[in-house]
C-alpha cells in the first residue's frame, strides 16, 4: 500500500453538500438540568449562553455547542439508536491540555487516547452521555478507512499503529504555561468537531448521508461495523456504527440522550442547493424556527440551519 498522508474521500457525491458545511450543536434530553449545567460549566468549562424554562444552551461564548432539555420521567435505554458520542474540538494542544488538566484536577474519570492525527480524551457526563475532547495533530500520522474497507493507522515516521494508543500526557502537558488557569472557561475557538451515532444499518445510513444529502463517503469499515462521512473531505463529521445491534430500534419518546444533531450551511446559496436536493428526492422534513429537521434511517434527528 502507498504511504498514507491524510484521509481521502472514498467517494464524492454527485450532489455534494457544500464543503464548508460544519457541525453546529448537539441537543440532549436530560433528567436533571441543574446537575448537567453544573457539569458542563464547572467540569468542561463551557459558558451558559441562555436558559428558558427546562432548556439551556452552552458554548464558548458564540454559537451553542450543547443544548439541554429536561424531560419528565426520562429513562436510559440500551440496544437502541441515538448518540454514541459527540466531540468537542479544541484549537490546539495547549487548549486540550488545559481541558484534560482540569479533568484530572477535579478527578473526573477520563480516558486519554492518541489517534495519531488527533489527540483526545473520552469521558461521560453525569447522565452517561459520552463526550470526546480532541485537537487535530495530522503531523503525527493518520487514521483512516481505506478503499478496501480496512482500517489503517500509521505514524508519520512510517510505523503502523492500531490508532488507539495511550496518549503521552507528559508531552501534551508540556504545552501548558504558568499563565494557564484551569478554572477559566474554554477558549472562544472551541466548537463541535463531529458526532458519532448508533444506527441500525450501515448501508442505509451511508446512502442517506452520502447518496441523498451529499456528504463525502470517508469509508465503511465493516470489520468494525462502522462508517464515516464528512463535508469537504474532513476525516469525519458523522461517524456511525451498529454496535447496539443490526436493526436496533429507535429509542422511545421518553428516552434520555439524543434529541438532535445540527449542521450549519455557510450561506444562502448552499442552503438553496440543499433544499433543492431535498425537494428533488422528496425527503420528508419539518420546518422549524431555525431551519429544517430530517431523520436518518435510524430515526436520529438532524437539523440543518444556515449562517446569516
URVEN-V254182 format. One line per field, one symbol per residue. psi: psi as a letter, one per 30 degrees, with the letter a starting at -180 (. if undefined). A space follows every 10 residues. Layout:
# URVEN-V254182
psi: ???
This chain:
# URVEN-V254182
psi: klkkelkkke kkkeiklkfg klkdlkkkkl ejeeeeeeef eeefglkjel kjbgllklag fclkekkkkk lkhklkklgl lbkellkkkk fleeeeeeee eeeeefhkkl ikkjgdflkl lklklfggkk kkkllkhfff akklklfggk kkkklfgfkl lfghlkkjee eefffllffj kfglllkffk lkellkkklf keeeeeeeed eefgkkjgkj jfefhllkll kgglekfjkk lhfgkkgkll llfgklbkel llkkkfleee eeeeeeeeee ghkklkklfe bkklklfggk kjkklkk.
